[in-house]
Amino acid sequence: HEWQGLLRTVVQAADGKVPVMCGLGYKDTKRIIEDGKRAQDLGAIGLQVVPPIFNLPKQDEILRFYGDLSDAIDIGIMVYVTKGMHTPIYMDTYRKMVDFEQIVAIKWGAVVGEYEDIYELADTFNIIDNGTGPVPCHKLGGKGYINHSVDIYPPHDLRVWELCENRQYEEAQALQDSVNGPLDGIFSKVGARTGGQGVVKKGMMAAMGRPCGVSRPPSGAMTGEEIAELREVLISIGWPVPGADKVDSPTASELVRSPAGGAGA
């Protein structure tokens, strides 16, 4: 029941300056169409939609699912599956989706087949990398990528993509590696202790001076020691961490305090 209020708020805050997509999924065809129409009415310009994975749909059922949704709405659809969903979409199914008017993008992580396979459809769909990274994606004709950091410090990823657009691929890869390498170590360390995709990102927000509260249970939070280590990593890669050049920089305990005074980032 929360997503509609969230979407409404984001659309209002964006105020037409940036397009807003809405993620929907795991629901049967009837409910995905209902929610898709709601998202459209609330101002979303597109949807990220995963199949109803708990139904364990077959390929023809997946195709029918997206076809029915495409027929029912007037905004774009990005098709998304990942390995943990255990509902692969095969290349023959993607090829048949070219006939669906509102299917405009595929978020690709090579659940089946080779990474390069999907790019045969790059002239029809916007391919968004969800695995290898922005540089090979761009080289093969992709239009974007999923990342660790754009919501934390946008100038980094904007620069990576600018280098790709200029075909400066070696420089783009070096810049990406200079950030992803150190951050991957933090993600692995925290991920060995607690699950949840937002735990480290919330820690990064806190370290950058914009704490946004804790992850929902059962996900845990970064500890004070982990936040302090993360802060040093962000400083080392050159990000503008508040207080980095001051003797009286924030302590770990101050960094993990949420805006409402709660514990942990």
C-alpha angles and dihedrals in degrees: 000000000000101000096075093055090046093050092047091051094048093049091050092048092048088054093193094304095109133018117252125215125194126215117224131168157122091066133116121257095265095053095041089056091048092050092043091056090048091051090048091051091049092057106265112150092203147000135233103214131186121193121259090272097180089061088060091222122202121234095265089049091051089050092049090047093057093039093054091048092048090052092050103052139046101217131082125275127211112201114221137183131152135190096265091059093066090212106107123191113215126220093250088058092050090050091055091052091072086085093061109094099209098044100101106151144031124207100213132201101152097250087169129014128009126323092245095053099087094054091077082079096048092109090058104035135035103245114212115195116231099172130019099038146254100294101060088037092056093043090056095047102269124151106215148340145229114246149175099242124026092101090049102045112001098187091070097058093037088057092048091053093044089056089049092050088053090050090243090139099159092053091045092051093047091051092047092049092048089063104029094049097060093037093051088062091056093045091051094047095049092039090059089061105036138012128227131100095234101051098091093034090056088048090052091051090052093048090050091055098258106099112186105183134261134313117259117264136295086039112085131218134249113267123238090256092051092049090051090051091047090050091055090050092052091049091049092055091051103253117151099255110181113252094009092133096043129091091219095053117157117285122235091253090054092049096054094051111108123226089258093050095258126142127273138351 
